[in-house]
């Protein structure tokens, strides 16, 4: 759980197009955290959800043909 800011790290193993989006439980995109070309490196991202209602969200990251999702809970 977080309130209202959360941070996370993503390691990019090979250069490529990285997309990090936040979805609500209805599957709608509510924010785009990253969207572009990233070189091989470790990156830190922050999501400020101060304008969002309490609830469950999914952070979904895609890089080249890899993807990962993580459920998070916003509690105000």
N, CA, C and O of each residue as an XYZ file, in Angstrom:
304
protein
N       0.824     -1.203      0.000
C       0.000      0.000      0.000
C       0.865      1.261      0.000
O       1.968      1.270      0.546
N       0.359      2.305     -0.607
C       1.087      3.573     -0.619
C       0.098      4.724     -0.526
O      -1.101      4.545     -0.743
N       0.609      5.905     -0.202
C      -0.228      7.089     -0.053
C       0.628      8.339     -0.151
O       1.458      8.542      0.736
N       0.497      9.171     -1.131
C      -0.027      8.966     -2.472
C       1.081      8.757     -3.503
O       0.798      8.703     -4.700
N       2.347      8.638     -3.060
C       3.469      8.506     -4.000
C       4.160      7.166     -3.794
O       4.408      6.750     -2.662
N       4.470      6.495     -4.901
C       5.219      5.243     -4.836
C       6.364      5.311     -5.842
O       6.241      5.937     -6.894
N       7.467      4.667     -5.509
C       8.633      4.622     -6.389
C       9.014      3.177     -6.643
O       8.773      2.304     -5.810
N       9.610      2.930     -7.800
C      10.049      1.579     -8.140
C      11.184      1.674     -9.148
O      11.324      2.672     -9.855
N      11.988      0.622     -9.203
C      13.125      0.560    -10.104
C      12.862     -0.446    -11.211
O      12.215     -1.470    -10.992
N      13.364     -0.150    -12.390
C      13.301     -1.066    -13.519
C      14.699     -1.145    -14.120
O      15.312     -0.125    -14.436
N      15.188     -2.362    -14.270
C      16.473     -2.573    -14.925
C      16.213     -2.920    -16.385
O      15.485     -3.864    -16.693
N      16.808     -2.158    -17.262
C      16.678     -2.385    -18.698
C      17.915     -3.179    -19.134
O      19.009     -2.619    -19.201
N      17.754     -4.485    -19.433
C      18.912     -5.325    -19.742
C      19.513     -5.067    -21.129
O      20.715     -5.246    -21.327
N      18.692     -4.654    -22.072
C      19.162     -4.293    -23.406
C      18.377     -3.073    -23.864
O      17.196     -2.932    -23.549
N      19.025     -2.211    -24.594
C      18.383     -0.979    -25.051
C      17.123     -1.305    -25.844
O      17.073     -2.279    -26.595
N      16.113     -0.468    -25.659
C      14.883     -0.684    -26.391
C      13.795      0.277    -25.964
O      14.013      1.179    -25.156
N      12.634      0.066    -26.519
C      11.478      0.910    -26.254
C      10.809      0.446    -24.962
O      10.356     -0.695    -24.871
N      10.747      1.323    -23.973
C      10.148      1.011    -22.676
C       8.842      1.772    -22.522
O       8.765      2.975    -22.774
N       7.819      1.041    -22.101
C       6.519      1.633    -21.821
C       6.103      1.214    -20.417
O       6.051      0.023    -20.110
N       5.808      2.193    -19.568
C       5.331      1.916    -18.210
C       4.020      2.670    -18.037
O       3.988      3.900    -18.066
N       2.935      1.912    -17.857
C       1.607      2.508    -17.743
C       0.929      2.030    -16.471
O       1.231      0.960    -15.944
N       0.002      2.854    -15.991
C      -0.791      2.517    -14.818
C      -2.229      2.316    -15.260
O      -2.795      3.149    -15.968
N      -2.816      1.200    -14.836
C      -4.205      0.864    -15.169
C      -5.038      0.790    -13.897
O      -4.537      0.409    -12.840
N      -6.316      1.156    -14.004
C      -7.228      0.928    -12.884
C      -7.769     -0.502    -12.990
O      -7.432     -1.220    -13.932
N      -8.595     -0.916    -12.041
C      -9.061     -2.310    -12.052
C     -10.048     -2.582    -13.187
O     -10.382     -3.737    -13.452
N     -10.512     -1.536    -13.853
C     -11.386     -1.714    -15.008
C     -10.586     -1.887    -16.297
O     -11.162     -2.105    -17.364
N      -9.256     -1.789    -16.199
C      -8.403     -1.958    -17.365
C      -8.157     -0.689    -18.150
O      -7.591     -0.740    -19.242
N      -8.572      0.450    -17.616
C      -8.363      1.731    -18.291
C      -7.002      2.303    -17.910
O      -6.600      2.229    -16.749
N      -6.292      2.872    -18.883
C      -5.031      3.542    -18.590
C      -5.339      4.834    -17.846
O      -6.120      5.662    -18.317
N      -4.714      5.001    -16.670
C      -4.935      6.222    -15.896
C      -3.707      7.124    -15.894
O      -3.805      8.302    -15.552
N      -2.540      6.576    -16.277
C      -1.326      7.390    -16.337
C      -0.266      6.664    -17.158
O      -0.250      5.435    -17.228
N       0.609      7.434    -17.771
C       1.769      6.897    -18.480
C       3.002      7.438    -17.768
O       3.228      8.648    -17.731
N       3.790      6.537    -17.206
C       4.970      6.940    -16.440
C       6.194      7.056    -17.340
O       7.008      7.963    -17.165
N       6.329      6.154    -18.292
C       7.460      6.187    -19.224
C       6.974      5.705    -20.581
O       6.113      4.830    -20.678
N       7.541      6.292    -21.625
C       7.153      5.907    -22.965
C       8.226      6.400    -23.921
O       8.160      7.532    -24.401
N       9.223      5.550    -24.205
C      10.288      5.982    -25.095
C      11.443      5.005    -25.108
O      11.364      3.920    -24.532
N      12.513      5.397    -25.769
C      13.692      4.554    -25.903
C      14.594      4.735    -24.680
O      14.894      5.861    -24.283
N      15.018      3.627    -24.093
C      15.902      3.648    -22.932
C      17.111      2.759    -23.206
O      16.977      1.660    -23.744
N      18.287      3.246    -22.830
C      19.500      2.458    -22.963
C      19.617      1.471    -21.806
O      18.923      1.594    -20.797
N      20.492      0.504    -21.966
C      20.746     -0.485    -20.917
C      21.216      0.244    -19.659
O      22.231      0.940    -19.671
N      20.456      0.070    -18.570
C      20.768      0.745    -17.313
C      19.666      0.432    -16.314
O      18.679     -0.220    -16.657
N      19.831      0.893    -15.083
C      18.783      0.796    -14.061
C      18.155      2.178    -13.923
O      18.857      3.187    -13.859
N      16.827      2.210    -13.879
C      16.096      3.469    -13.808
C      15.149      3.442    -12.620
O      14.613      2.395    -12.256
N      14.953      4.599    -12.027
C      14.011      4.750    -10.923
C      12.851      5.619    -11.396
O      13.054      6.678    -11.991
N      11.635      5.156    -11.123
C      10.435      5.877    -11.524
C       9.580      6.172    -10.298
O       9.625      5.439     -9.310
N       8.811      7.233    -10.367
C       7.913      7.612     -9.282
C       6.533      7.881     -9.871
O       6.401      8.517    -10.916
N       5.510      7.385     -9.182
C       4.141      7.683     -9.583
C       3.466      8.450     -8.464
O       3.384      7.975     -7.331
N       2.984      9.640     -8.787
C       2.253     10.471     -7.839
C       0.766     10.297     -8.123
O       0.257     10.779     -9.135
N       0.082      9.612     -7.228
C      -1.336      9.308     -7.415
C      -2.228     10.214     -6.571
O      -3.334      9.822     -6.198
N      -1.758     11.416     -6.271
C      -2.531     12.301     -5.397
C      -3.893     12.665     -5.985
O      -4.815     12.981     -5.232
N      -4.041     12.630     -7.291
C      -5.320     12.959     -7.907
C      -6.202     11.752     -8.179
O      -7.256     11.881     -8.802
N      -5.782     10.585     -7.718
C      -6.516      9.347     -7.980
C      -7.288      8.909     -6.738
O      -6.870      9.199     -5.617
N      -8.402      8.218     -6.925
C      -9.139      7.698     -5.767
C      -8.442      6.463     -5.187
O      -7.673      5.792     -5.876
N      -8.716      6.178     -3.931
C      -8.192      4.967     -3.301
C      -8.642      3.751     -4.093
O      -9.733      3.736     -4.663
N      -7.793      2.734     -4.122
C      -8.162      1.512     -4.827
C      -6.955      0.749     -5.333
O      -5.809      1.098     -5.051
N      -7.238     -0.289     -6.080
C      -6.198     -1.135     -6.654
C      -5.833     -0.623     -8.050
O      -6.693     -0.198     -8.822
N      -4.540     -0.678     -8.346
C      -4.023     -0.282     -9.643
C      -2.998     -1.315    -10.099
O      -2.487     -2.096     -9.297
N      -2.709     -1.306    -11.387
C      -1.709     -2.207    -11.950
C      -0.677     -1.356    -12.684
O      -1.018     -0.556    -13.555
N       0.595     -1.544    -12.316
C       1.681     -0.922    -13.072
C       2.178     -1.979    -14.045
O       2.581     -3.069    -13.638
N       2.147     -1.653    -15.332
C       2.525     -2.610    -16.372
C       3.682     -2.032    -17.182
O       3.581     -0.939    -17.740
N       4.782     -2.783    -17.236
C       5.958     -2.351    -17.992
C       6.210     -3.306    -19.147
O       6.120     -4.524    -18.993
N       6.526     -2.741    -20.301
C       6.865     -3.535    -21.484
C       8.180     -3.023    -22.054
O       8.381     -1.817    -22.204
N       9.075     -3.960    -22.370
C      10.348     -3.638    -23.002
C      10.619     -4.694    -24.056
O      10.734     -5.880    -23.747
N      10.720     -4.253    -25.314
C      10.902     -5.174    -26.429
C       9.816     -6.246    -26.353
O       8.640     -5.900    -26.461
N      10.139     -7.509    -26.176
C       9.117     -8.554    -26.110
C       8.868     -9.039    -24.686
O       8.227    -10.072    -24.493
N       9.364     -8.310    -23.683
C       9.179     -8.680    -22.280
C       8.140     -7.765    -21.650
O       7.991     -6.608    -22.044
N       7.422     -8.300    -20.662
C       6.479     -7.464    -19.925
C       6.344     -7.987    -18.494
O       6.558     -9.168    -18.218
N       5.988     -7.082    -17.609
C       5.758     -7.440    -16.212
C       4.680     -6.508    -15.664
O       4.603     -5.336    -16.032
N       3.856     -7.054    -14.783
C       2.811     -6.261    -14.144
C       2.913     -6.429    -12.634
O       3.307     -7.483    -12.134
N       2.553     -5.375    -11.925
C       2.592     -5.419    -10.464
C       1.347     -4.711     -9.924
O       1.062     -3.572    -10.296
N       0.624     -5.378     -9.061
C      -0.568     -4.776     -8.433
C      -0.144     -3.907     -7.262
O       0.718     -4.289     -6.470
N      -0.754     -2.740     -7.161
C      -0.487     -1.840     -6.049
C      -1.807     -1.344     -5.473
O      -2.833     -1.340     -6.153
N      -1.766     -0.932     -4.226
C      -2.968     -0.480     -3.535
C      -2.775      0.930     -2.999
O      -1.889      1.171     -2.180
N      -3.593      1.850     -3.454
C      -3.565      3.228     -2.994
C      -4.566      3.380     -1.865
O      -5.760      3.134     -2.035
N      -4.058      3.792     -0.702
C      -4.917      3.990      0.466
C      -4.764      5.422      0.924
O      -3.670      5.851      1.292
N      -5.856      6.163      0.902
C      -5.814      7.572      1.342
C      -6.459      7.715      2.696
O      -6.523      8.820      3.236
